[in-house]
Amino acid sequence: MRKALAVLLVVTACATTPTANAKPSEPALSSATSERARNNFNAFLVHAPKSKPNVSFFIDPLLKQVYSNQIKIDITSNVSMWSDLRNAEKPMNVYAAPTQHFDFIYQYMKQDLAPQHLESGWLDKKAERARNEGSGFFGGGAPGDAKNGSAVLMVYVPNGKSPTDDHWKAITSHEYVHIAQRSVFNGSMAAMQCWVREGQANFIGWSYAGRVNKSTYIRAWKAQLQDLENEREYSDAQRLSKKYWENWFITSEMQDIRTDCEPTQHYVAGAMAFQYLYGTYGYEKVNTYMRNLIAAIEPCGDGSPKYSATCVPARNAAFTQAFGISQRDVYPKFASHIVGELKWFTTK
């Protein structure tokens, strides 16, 4: 991956020589909205109740302790952070192993997951990739509940991966967002558009990865934007076109959430949309929005476009009730924010 480009600095213009008491300039985010989103996240994290998670850890002894310690700390933090949407007392099983020994997770998943959560052969595909890319493949998943009703989260990382890698540090937090989402919607994900499902998880995951200080946050956030640049799912003209991004959100209303959520844009453009929502409205209203979406579960059926006539209005109603603005009216605001973020990313 290419290194993130230079970070903008906020400097104070001054015609005189700086005094000995002058503070060093601080790196800046792209906008006041982005700054508020970061500050709101930090407050959300710091003021979370100290809930004791009801978690059973199943960790392969071959996984190095530096990773298992990270996973346990991250799970504890995120269970507390999301206790307003998911009761910390609800049971959860966490499976972790080095990618080189993915079979440890595979056997547990085959044994514990309810059959419907193994459909499509996704687990076998991951196992095959782990065999072929054992030294570089890492990630996680929140595929559904175990047969006994416990939530399931899995994490895998190659022994030898830098524990400070921003992508790795975001994984566990990202996946726990999906645990919280599934809990709110009683297992269904149909009420959420792809950018909602993955964008919220990516915003939280990358914010968590960069929580230590502002410079760390900028490095992590730019690593995510670099992912979008690497994919180049748009032309040079489109990437900084507000109209392109506005239309992208409109088009996403009709996507099949069962099959169309993998492209990187849903993760990264969605994260920027949530950056706008958290920075503009705060966590309480975003949590209200997630609860409102419960009413869209039935109208959205299985999340396929055949339910669009009832699903799209239901999703919009949940959004409008929470934020006081319709989705179609907020898309231009998302678009402006995204263009600002991408300009900031590429400014030298």
Secondary structure by P-SEA (a helix, b strand, c coil): cccccbbbbbccccccccccccccbbbbcccaaaaaaaaaaaaaaaacccccccccccccccccaaaaaaaaaaaaaaaaaacccccccbbbbbbbbccccaaaaaaaaaccccccccccaaaaaaaaaaaaccccccccccccccccbbbbbbbbbccccccccccccaaaaaaaaaaaaaaaaccccccccaaaaaaaaaaaaaaaaacccaaaaaaaaaaaaaaaaaaccccccccccaaaaaaaaaaaccccccccccccccaaaaaaaaaaaaacccaaaaaaaaaaacccccccccccccccaaaaaaaaaaaaaacccccccaaaaaaaaaaaaaaaaacc
